């Protein structure tokens, strides 16, 4: 993805003079100091180079005992441009760029505060027991596509690291992410007083550093002290676990001077609410609501910790008012950092062994260990080797916390456990009978042990607190040249090098949420070409064949249907050929997409989210120009398909799903293709049309005289019928801007003479590029018809693709009519947006819905549903399809008694069903294959949804052990009907009437039975004998 803005981290360089000003130093620099240009501050000598200001790092910055002279010399050797130290200046060479200060920590604080005072952007202060570095790294990546950003390097989050980060902070980046840790009481306030964040974030409160705090509540109190130092917007982002710690927490937060509180959790009251997540060996998928808006995020890295990080990243983006879909897309390109779950393929030194190593040795806490083991459980290597070191600073509960991980280790399928440190060793007695265990005391011993144990094809997982220095294992096993980073995803490979079957684990905030989610399992676009009975003439050519894509999907066994009519780049932004390319890409986003079943509103929100993502895909694949927008018809087909499926899912019509405003509507107009002949033939055509429809629509001519003749004839017929009729001229950009005023004047003159009256619509008389002139023409018409029995409406058609085009027209005064073409604007949802915007601007606006020539009844029914849902609606031209060689639905639309009215819809969704055999006859060979495949899947799904009667005979110790009562309870709990009984041969016989999925679940339980049962065999066959009616009312026990 191309960044929205180029990241440009401009740092206002320090010089000796500017540093001397801040620190009140005497300005007598040597030559090296006089020339020094400081581009960054470093506290780790390994990072020093030209442009570095090195400040010696210790357990406490500024502690003279920790200002190692050797480290300072190494920094100078590496090219550091300046060094601050409280050591005697005379012990260093006179020409070295060394500056002596009284107190290094005081100097660092002054430089940090100076840089902070110049900063003009937004600062995040991020803290928490676990997850802060992962969240910071994800935010750094995601926000970098939205503007200039600066962030803490690595996990330099202690006092010296925070001061270094601030002192190096560019003054003109938009966003800065400052990570703050709390290692002992009152440590966060000491750092936050320098950070002064606009947005404070507390992720999760856990046991990390628990040894330094009297209780977890003291950890919490220290971390939320970040909010005491908020400035500007004063936004606080907190995890729900923070608020739920105990009753005092919310009052503790309430005491802070916070303008906006954003909560992250699993409850409906949370600003960012977790709906569900899928943990896979390849990636992590997260579904959430952000201020009620559904968002799906795919993280290309595996782990439960990325669920929290994604939610906090979205919370941060929400606080900044950024486009959440952009942020979600940015997260999908995330890369993992060293020692944070980085996956490496390693050729072990001095051997022919190749292993995979997951290096997660940066830090360790119970939650992060469990998250890692949860993913290891999904892997299937030759062996799983866990190198696990002590989790440090957990306090008095450390032994129990280590022992609590034993079950997680076993469930992960660990084959070999190498335990490093006294706390990890406590796990050995509980593991040794099931896992090969090795106890290690030192890192040197660890290297020797791993070298001796490792086998070709092993998966080695390294996890432990940073203080153990487990990262030394990796270079000891193989030099950097023998290590290959193989991607973010934990790809499972077979010996042939091919991906093994994907495994995943779904988690939801509650079981109810898991049950309330439907998944798209199939999607297929089928191109069909059906000849028209008679060619249809347009301004450009004559259409003889209807070429459309019929779109089919399955949503939890429910079928959704849609239709797309790509015509040309100019008309719909796509063509038949380009639409295929788009659908091939869209399939990846559709298959596996989740749609909430909790309510129609929730489902509709998810559909909008899917469509927003597909619109971004369309922009990425297409080439929008001034006059076109890509893949509008392709999108419209998917939109209709999704809405049809969702409406069927809720057993309601599409119109009801969209918010039905009115009863079924009649079709208003058909179109007279030619008016050029004029005379009696034209008058006859007008009479025939107005006999059925309230509107007569015709393709306008280039000749003003012919156009006036049509308008006069409509008035004549309307007078004969004694009814008001609408005359409608589709001009198809026939006039130049200079010619339209003369046409308007001619119509007004005829009206004054009594030859024309009622409503006259002029649809798009000029090209789209003259949209401003269209608004001027409407103003002219309004002035001319004042006080007359004439309503002259200028209607936008080619000028209108979507709501943004309408807004542009409205800025210039607007037109009195709009033509909504679903296949041009991108679907029914986009059409509703146009209708809402038009109605808000002018409640007297004429709203017209137009179809595409050659569409099937699927499109007609979709447009009629739209007409029922729009807030304001006047005309529609899409009725039953009669000018086609064959119908592709089994129940085509028909008129009621030769009127312009259609019967009420039967059934949910669009109420239409495919005639598969007819459709297949008009598909090309490749599409016939696709049709057969998805038809078979739909039939298979339907079969699974049809209850069947299955006889089950259970053998073993199954009588006298409560098997009948147990099975009766299990069956009733699942809504299964039938009966169970003991047989004289000692077996149990059951008849189960249910769908296949429920049968599979119940059979798995029956193989185990209740606690005292011992099942040796289970035989099934189809039950063909009749049952009494009440046998199916409730599952029961029966006699032999």
PyMOL commands that set and color helices and strands:
alter all, ss='L'
color gray80, all
select helices_A, chain A and resi 16-23+31-35+45-47+64-66+69-77+89-91+104-118+132-143+159-167+187-195+210-212+216-229+240-243+248-254+305-320+324-331+366-376+395-403+406-411+422-425+428-431+443-453+466-468+472-477+480-482+511-515+576-590+600-621+632-649+654-658+679-692+704-721+737-752+768-784+803-811+822-825+828-841+857-869+916-921+925-945+963-973+996-1006+1029-1032
alter helices_A, ss='H'
color red, helices_A
select strands_A, chain A and resi 14-15+37-38+40-42+52-55+82-85+98-100+122-127+149-151+175-179+199-202+235-239+260-265+272-280+284-290+293-299+342-347+354-360+384-389+416-420+436-440+459-463+483-485+504-508+517-537+542-555+558-564+594-596+671-672+695-699+726-730+758-763+790-796+817-821+846-850+875-876+948-957+977-982+988-994+1014-1022+1036-1037
alter strands_A, ss='S'
color yellow, strands_A
deselect
rebuild
show_as cartoon
